[in-house]
């Protein structure tokens, strides 16, 4: 019981809850051209809602995680049948 009231445990629980919330607002995006910037992806997905962050694969630039500020924006993006950016068809999936 003492452990559950401890600072470390509460902080970890808080962090896990925040990560789950981020997951509910995020998209996994691939298929864009090599050299595409995070700003370009943010601009494109901004049409579905405010973009909180874009995290790109640094090694190969093959995928990105796009986090929107709310889950409704994510649902709007997932409801769209096709996405394309600069002539490349994007694969957009839930994170």
N, CA, C and O of each residue as an XYZ file, in Angstrom:
380
protein
N       0.827     -1.191      0.000
C       0.000      0.000      0.000
C       0.876      1.261      0.000
O       0.569      2.252     -0.662
N       1.967      1.191      0.758
C       2.870      2.344      0.822
C       3.509      2.622     -0.537
O       3.696      3.772     -0.934
N       3.837      1.535     -1.239
C       4.434      1.661     -2.567
C       3.488      2.389     -3.530
O       3.920      3.237     -4.311
N       2.210      2.053     -3.467
C       1.230      2.652     -4.381
C       1.037      4.144     -4.127
O       0.630      4.878     -5.027
N       1.325      4.596     -2.908
C       1.210      6.021     -2.597
C       2.515      6.771     -2.864
O       2.553      7.998     -2.771
N       3.567      6.055     -3.189
C       4.879      6.664     -3.399
C       4.948      7.542     -4.629
O       4.202      7.355     -5.590
N       5.867      8.513     -4.583
C       6.034      9.464     -5.692
C       6.383      8.771     -7.000
O       5.821      9.085     -8.049
N       7.309      7.832     -6.930
C       7.775      7.159     -8.146
C       6.626      6.411     -8.827
O       6.473      6.478    -10.046
N       5.829      5.707     -8.042
C       4.711      4.950     -8.588
C       3.670      5.886     -9.211
O       3.179      5.627    -10.310
N       3.341      6.961     -8.516
C       2.352      7.916     -9.050
C       2.851      8.551    -10.336
O       2.085      8.718    -11.286
N       4.146      8.910    -10.374
C       4.710      9.530    -11.578
C       4.666      8.559    -12.758
O       4.327      8.947    -13.876
N       5.010      7.296    -12.503
C       4.985      6.282    -13.555
C       3.562      6.061    -14.061
O       3.345      5.928    -15.265
N       2.595      6.022    -13.149
C       1.194      5.859    -13.542
C       0.724      7.028    -14.392
O       0.000      6.850    -15.370
N       1.144      8.219    -14.008
C       0.796      9.434    -14.761
C       1.402      9.376    -16.174
O       0.735      9.689    -17.160
N       2.653      8.978    -16.248
C       3.356      8.889    -17.527
C       2.681      7.871    -18.439
O       2.495      8.133    -19.628
N       2.316      6.723    -17.900
C       1.629      5.696    -18.700
C       0.290      6.203    -19.221
O      -0.066      5.950    -20.372
N      -0.448      6.912    -18.384
C      -1.743      7.457    -18.805
C      -1.553      8.469    -19.938
O      -2.335      8.493    -20.888
N      -0.514      9.304    -19.835
C      -0.227     10.288    -20.890
C       0.155      9.596    -22.195
O      -0.274     10.019    -23.269
N       0.962      8.531    -22.111
C       1.354      7.786    -23.319
C       0.134      7.148    -23.989
O       0.021      7.153    -25.214
N      -0.774      6.603    -23.182
C      -1.999      6.018    -23.753
C      -2.835      7.092    -24.445
O      -3.388      6.852    -25.518
N      -2.928      8.260    -23.844
C      -3.684      9.365    -24.443
C      -3.033      9.804    -25.753
O      -3.728     10.081    -26.730
N      -1.689      9.867    -25.775
C      -0.984     10.229    -27.010
C      -1.273      9.207    -28.101
O      -1.484      9.571    -29.258
N      -1.283      7.937    -27.736
C      -1.544      6.878    -28.701
C      -2.921      7.035    -29.332
O      -3.096      6.762    -30.520
N      -3.902      7.475    -28.543
C      -5.263      7.662    -29.039
C      -5.382      8.851    -29.983
O      -6.370      8.973    -30.706
N      -4.378      9.730    -29.982
C      -4.397     10.920    -30.853
C      -3.397     10.817    -32.004
O      -3.266     11.764    -32.780
N      -2.689      9.696    -32.136
C      -1.573      9.614    -33.079
C      -1.850      8.696    -34.264
O      -2.667      7.778    -34.201
N      -1.131      8.987    -35.346
C      -1.210      8.211    -36.590
C       0.181      7.709    -36.959
O       1.184      8.374    -36.698
N       0.228      6.529    -37.568
C       1.461      5.996    -38.138
C       1.371      6.274    -39.629
O       0.428      5.832    -40.286
N       2.343      7.002    -40.169
C       2.297      7.412    -41.576
C       3.555      6.918    -42.279
O       4.667      7.099    -41.783
N       3.369      6.287    -43.448
C       4.507      5.864    -44.264
C       4.153      6.067    -45.731
O       3.015      6.399    -46.062
N       5.127      5.867    -46.603
C       4.888      5.991    -48.039
C       5.221      7.351    -48.621
O       5.064      7.559    -49.824
N       5.679      8.289    -47.788
C       6.014      9.617    -48.311
C       7.418      9.590    -48.931
O       8.211      8.683    -48.680
N       7.694     10.603    -49.739
C       8.983     10.678    -50.444
C      10.131     10.870    -49.458
O       9.980     11.511    -48.418
N      11.266     10.307    -49.807
C      12.467     10.511    -49.007
C      12.796     12.000    -49.005
O      12.732     12.650    -50.048
N      13.137     12.527    -47.874
C      13.443     13.946    -47.795
C      12.246     14.810    -47.426
O      12.378     16.028    -47.297
N      11.079     14.195    -47.254
C       9.905     14.940    -46.818
C      10.156     15.408    -45.386
O      10.628     14.639    -44.548
N       9.843     16.657    -45.114
C      10.099     17.195    -43.770
C       8.889     16.995    -42.859
O       7.767     16.764    -43.310
N       9.159     17.093    -41.579
C       8.087     17.016    -40.592
C       7.097     18.152    -40.769
O       5.899     17.987    -40.540
N       7.611     19.313    -41.182
C       6.744     20.481    -41.395
C       5.746     20.217    -42.529
O       4.589     20.629    -42.446
N       6.194     19.531    -43.585
C       5.290     19.212    -44.700
C       4.179     18.271    -44.238
O       3.015     18.443    -44.601
N       4.551     17.274    -43.434
C       3.547     16.349    -42.911
C       2.589     17.070    -41.963
O       1.382     16.831    -41.992
N       3.130     17.950    -41.129
C       2.298     18.715    -40.196
C       1.302     19.586    -40.959
O       0.142     19.707    -40.566
N       1.766     20.187    -42.049
C       0.883     21.034    -42.861
C      -0.235     20.203    -43.480
O      -1.394     20.617    -43.476
N       0.110     19.032    -44.013
C      -0.889     18.167    -44.645
C      -1.927     17.704    -43.619
O      -3.129     17.816    -43.861
N      -1.467     17.185    -42.476
C      -2.394     16.650    -41.477
C      -3.082     17.749    -40.676
O      -4.028     17.477    -39.938
N      -2.616     18.977    -40.816
C      -3.280     20.116    -40.192
C      -4.690     20.318    -40.723
O      -5.512     20.967    -40.076
N      -4.976     19.767    -41.901
C      -6.318     19.860    -42.472
C      -7.327     19.043    -41.651
O      -8.531     19.285    -41.735
N      -6.842     18.081    -40.862
C      -7.723     17.219    -40.077
C      -7.849     17.680    -38.623
O      -8.758     17.259    -37.907
N      -6.934     18.541    -38.198
C      -6.942     19.039    -36.830
C      -5.574     19.606    -36.483
O      -4.625     19.456    -37.251
N      -5.470     20.251    -35.338
C      -4.185     20.818    -34.912
C      -3.176     19.705    -34.675
O      -3.465     18.725    -33.989
N      -1.992     19.867    -35.248
C      -0.922     18.881    -35.081
C      -0.082     19.275    -33.876
O       0.438     20.388    -33.805
N       0.045     18.347    -32.926
C       0.832     18.600    -31.712
C       2.305     18.315    -31.962
O       3.165     19.067    -31.504
N       2.612     17.226    -32.691
C       4.005     16.850    -32.922
C       4.112     15.897    -34.100
O       3.176     15.161    -34.410
N       5.273     15.922    -34.753
C       5.594     14.963    -35.804
C       6.960     14.381    -35.448
O       7.953     15.103    -35.352
N       6.992     13.069    -35.257
C       8.243     12.383    -34.929
C       8.579     11.495    -36.114
O       7.814     10.599    -36.473
N       9.740     11.755    -36.720
C      10.123     10.999    -37.914
C      11.238     10.011    -37.601
O      12.047     10.228    -36.698
N      11.266      8.919    -38.366
C      12.320      7.921    -38.274
C      13.614      8.567    -38.757
O      13.727      8.916    -39.932
N      14.574      8.729    -37.883
C      15.829      9.409    -38.232
C      16.735      8.559    -39.121
O      17.466      9.095    -39.953
N      16.691      7.247    -38.948
C      17.589      6.359    -39.697
C      17.312      6.361    -41.196
O      18.196      6.672    -41.995
N      16.093      6.017    -41.574
C      15.765      5.849    -42.990
C      14.759      6.863    -43.507
O      14.611      7.021    -44.719
N      14.066      7.553    -42.611
C      13.033      8.488    -43.049
C      11.858      7.773    -43.673
O      11.162      8.336    -44.518
N      11.626      6.521    -43.260
C      10.605      5.691    -43.891
C       9.222      5.855    -43.276
O       8.221      5.522    -43.910
N       9.156      6.360    -42.055
C       7.851      6.508    -41.418
C       7.866      7.698    -40.466
O       8.917      8.243    -40.131
N       6.666      8.081    -40.043
C       6.532      9.172    -39.079
C       5.329      8.879    -38.181
O       4.386      8.191    -38.574
N       5.391      9.413    -36.985
C       4.255      9.382    -36.066
C       3.744     10.816    -36.009
O       4.480     11.732    -35.641
N       2.488     11.004    -36.372
C       1.880     12.330    -36.349
C       0.887     12.359    -35.190
O      -0.095     11.618    -35.180
N       1.156     13.221    -34.220
C       0.262     13.341    -33.064
C      -0.599     14.583    -33.230
O      -0.091     15.693    -33.391
N      -1.907     14.378    -33.188
C      -2.849     15.484    -33.275
C      -3.262     15.893    -31.857
O      -3.093     15.125    -30.910
N      -3.796     17.086    -31.721
C      -4.170     17.573    -30.386
C      -5.418     16.890    -29.829
O      -5.605     16.841    -28.614
N      -6.279     16.358    -30.717
C      -7.454     15.648    -30.215
C      -7.730     14.393    -31.038
O      -7.316     14.282    -32.192
N      -8.435     13.459    -30.418
C      -8.728     12.170    -31.055
C      -9.680     12.330    -32.241
O      -9.665     11.503    -33.154
N     -10.503     13.371    -32.245
C     -11.446     13.583    -33.349
C     -10.703     13.849    -34.658
O     -11.131     13.385    -35.715
N      -9.597     14.589    -34.597
C      -8.783     14.836    -35.788
C      -8.200     13.552    -36.329
O      -8.144     13.345    -37.541
N      -7.769     12.693    -35.432
C      -7.217     11.394    -35.838
C      -8.294     10.587    -36.558
O      -8.029      9.983    -37.598
N      -9.493     10.578    -36.015
C     -10.594      9.824    -36.628
C     -10.945     10.383    -38.003
O     -11.250      9.623    -38.922
N     -10.903     11.715    -38.149
C     -11.170     12.316    -39.468
C     -10.116     11.871    -40.478
O     -10.445     11.564    -41.623
N      -8.862     11.834    -40.063
C      -7.781     11.413    -40.961
C      -7.930      9.941    -41.325
O      -7.714      9.567    -42.478
N      -8.294      9.103    -40.364
C      -8.465      7.668    -40.641
C      -9.686      7.403    -41.512
O      -9.718      6.414    -42.245
N     -10.685      8.268    -41.440
C     -11.903      8.096    -42.240
C     -11.663      8.413    -43.716
O     -12.402      7.948    -44.583
N     -10.635      9.201    -43.995
C     -10.298      9.566    -45.385
C      -9.802      8.308    -46.108
O      -8.886      7.648    -45.618
N     -10.391      7.957    -47.273
C      -9.997      6.712    -47.949
C      -8.573      6.736    -48.518
O      -7.889      5.712    -48.506
N      -8.122      7.890    -49.015
C      -6.780      7.966    -49.605
C      -6.106      9.266    -49.207
O      -6.738     10.318    -49.105
N      -4.797      9.159    -48.984
C      -3.991     10.338    -48.677
C      -2.835     10.374    -49.670
O      -2.245      9.340    -49.983
N      -2.512     11.578    -50.168
C      -1.334     11.692    -51.021
C      -0.655     13.028    -50.765
O      -1.303     14.052    -50.544
N       0.665     12.984    -50.801
C       1.485     14.168    -50.552
C       2.586     14.191    -51.591
O       3.367     13.245    -51.692
N       2.656     15.259    -52.362
C       3.676     15.431    -53.408
C       3.715     14.239    -54.363
O       4.788     13.776    -54.749
N       2.542     13.751    -54.737
C       2.463     12.663    -55.712
C       2.688     11.281    -55.133
O       2.632     10.300    -55.874
N       2.936     11.164    -53.858
C       3.131      9.870    -53.216
C       1.905      9.518    -52.391
O       1.368     10.346    -51.656
N       1.477      8.273    -52.531
C       0.316      7.812    -51.769
C       0.787      7.451    -50.362
O       1.698      6.642    -50.186
N       0.158      8.056    -49.380
C       0.523      7.803    -47.983
C      -0.270      6.636    -47.419
O      -1.449      6.459    -47.727
N       0.397      5.842    -46.588
C      -0.281      4.810    -45.828
C      -0.481      5.367    -44.418
O       0.485      5.655    -43.713
N      -1.724      5.513    -44.024
C      -2.050      6.111    -42.725
C      -2.805      5.074    -41.901
O      -3.861      4.582    -42.297
N      -2.231      4.759    -40.743
C      -2.843      3.756    -39.855
C      -2.869      4.281    -38.430
O      -2.142      5.215    -38.095
N      -3.704      3.683    -37.592
C      -3.654      4.085    -36.176
C      -2.296      3.698    -35.595
O      -1.681      2.726    -36.035
N      -1.844      4.441    -34.633
C      -0.561      4.122    -34.006
C      -0.725      2.925    -33.103
O       0.240      2.489    -32.475
